[in-house]
């Protein structure tokens, strides 16, 4: 049975300030937790209902398992419909990203993305297309926000999310940069090659001018209908698909 102090502590991890202070975040659902179990992330405790106990027999003995009632799990869950499993996971210590690590592949860069759902979907998209790094401005939504974690569907366990000042980073980077912009060149006419950085901007304002001017290539997804804009996560998927399609043809 969970104590009041345990419930208070676990629910506090839904807040960014507490996640930062404690160095912990929450992952919910068997599939997502299973992804983190196979990663370099350190899982501290798994809270589970009796219904899912039989699926946990292969979990390492180093991870604490605590059985709770469904009504207790609902008190610590951030979901409207709680699942049978919730894990407390250690936030890895962020290290400075060496641009050399990006060589030989494409990476995504985000400038001021605010919506957790968009962020989680972009992480999942990066994972699908084999892009291992997501480089973000300091004002981009936090990757360990419960809504981001949930929307990423376990892909956060594989995609490394790094927060940094983009201008100095771009100055140190010598790879091709492709910034999404309304007046850019069509992605269908762009030769992306086999490595580079795709940059996506804030949902309402796009990429900041000072970042945009540092990018060698401005690209756009041609519009064939009448919609004013595309959702940024949808744009990420379309651009990543075209990048990979061109890479296959290029090779």
N, C-alpha and C positions, 0 to 999 in steps of 0.2 A: 504493500500500500504506500502510495506517495504521501509524504508529509507536506504540510502547507509551505514550508521553506523550499522544498524541492520543486513544487508547482510554481512558486513565485520565481525561483531561479530560472527554470526552464522557459517560462513565458517571457521572462525579461530578455531572453536571447532573440526574441522577435524584434528587438530594438537595436539599431545600428550602434548606439553608444555602448550598450552592454556587450554586444558581440566584439567590439573593439577592445573593451576593457578586459574581457574574459578570454579573448582569443578563441572563441568557440562559435559554431553555428549549427543549425538544425537541418537534417535531411529526413524527409518523410516518404514512406512507401517502400515495399520490399524491393522492387526493381531498381529504384534510385539508390537505396542503401547498398544493394548488391554491387553496383558499379563502383561505389566508394570503397567497398571491401577489397576490390581487386586493384586499387590504385595505391599511390604513395601517401594518401591522406591517412591520418591517425584517428581512428574512431575510439572515443572514450567510453561511451555507454550506449547500449541499445535498449530501448523500452518497447515492450511488445505485449500483445494480448495473448491469452492461452491458445487462441485459434491458429496462430502462426508458429507456435513453438516447434513443430515437427520440421519446419523449413530452416531452422537455425542450428541444426546438429553439427554442421561442418564449420561453424564459425570458430575462429581462433580463441583459445582459452585466455588470451591476453585482453580480450574485450569483455567488459562487464555486461552481463545480460540481466535485465530487471523486468519481471513480469508485472503487468498492471491490468486493471480492469478496463474494459472499453470506455466506461464513463470517465475514468481517470485520464486516459489517453486523449479524450476529447477536450480536457481542460488544458493540456499542454500543446495541443495541435494548433497550427495556424490555418488549417483547412476547415471549410464549412462541413465537409464530410470527411472526418478523420479516417486514415487507413490504420492497419493493424501494427504498424511499426514506425518508430521514430528514433533516429540516431543523433547523438551529440558528437560533433566532429571538430577536430582541432584545425584552426585556420593556419595554413603554412606561413612561415616567415617570408615576407616578400624580399627578393633580392633584385638588384639592378640587372636589367636585361641587356645582355651583350648583343648588339645588332647582328653579330656574326652568327648567332644561333638561328637567325631567320633565313640564312642562305639556303638555296636549293628548294624552297617551298614558297607558297603564298601565305600571308598572315593578314588578319583583319585589324583595323585601327578604328576606334570609335571616338568621336568628338561630341561629348555632352549628351549622350543617350540617357534619357530620364525614365522611360517607362520600364518597369521590371519585367513585364511580359515580353516586350521587344528584346530586352537584354538576354533573357533566358532562351528565347527562340534563336537569336543570333549565335549564342554559344552552341546550341544544338546544331545549327546549320554549319558552323565552323567544323564541328566534330564530324558531321556527315561527309563533308568535302575534304577531310583530312588536313585541316588547317589547325596547327597545334597551339598557336599563340594569338591572343586577343589583347591588343595594346590600347589602353583607355586613358582619356584625360582624367584629371583628378575629380572633375565634377560629374563624371559618368556614374550612373547608379551602381551601388555596391553589388559585387557578384554574389555575396553571401546573404543578401536579402532573401527571406523565405520565398517570395514570389518568383525571384530570379531562379533560385535553386529548383523550385517546383517546375517552372517552365523549361528548364534545361533538360529535364528528364534523365538525369545521371551524366549528361555530357560534360558537366563542370568537372567531373572526376578526371577527365582526359585533356581538356583544353586549359592551358595556363593563361590566366587573366592577370595582366600587369597594369598597374596604374602609374602614370608618369607625366611629366611636362612634355607635351608632344613636340614643341619647337626645338629644344635642345636634342631630343631624340632623333628628329628628322635631320638635324644638322650633322649628326654622327652617322646616320644611315646612308649607305651608298647604293641601295637597291632602288629599282623603279617604283614610283608611287603613283597610284591611280585614285584620284579623288572624284567622288560622285558629285555632279553639279548639273543644273538644268541646261546650261549652255555648253556642255561638254560634247566630246565626240561619241558617236554611237558605240555601244559595247560590241555590236555586231561587226563593226569596222575596225575594231581595235585589236592589235596583235599583242597579247599579254605576255608571251614568252613563258618561261618555266618558273620564274620566281618574281616576287614583288610584294607590295603592300596595298591592299584595298582599303580606302578610307571612307567611312560613312559618317554623316553629320546628324546633329540634333533634329528631333522630329519636327520642330516648327521652324527652326532657323537655318538648318543645314550646317555645313562646315564653316567655321569661322574664317573670315578673309585672310587673317595672318597665317593660318595653317594652309589654306587653299593656295596661296601664292608660293608656298614652298614645295608644292607638288608638281612633278614634271608633266603628268597627264591628267586632264580633266575628262571624265567620261559620263555618259548618261544612258538611261534606258529609254529608247524611243517610245513616244506616246502615239497610239493608234486610235484612241477613243477620246473621251471628253473629261475624264477625271483630272482634277487639279494636281493630285500628287499620289505617290505610292507609299504604303507603310514601309518604314525603314527596314524591318525584318524581312519583308517580302523582297525589297530591293537587294538586300544582302544575298538572299537565296538565288535570285535571278543572276546577279553578277558572279557569284561563286560558280554557278552551273556553267556559265559562258566561259569563265576562266579555265575550268577543268576541261570543257569540250575543246577549247582552242589548244590547250596543252596536249591533249591526245592527238589532235591533228598535226601539231607542231613536231611531235616525236615520231 
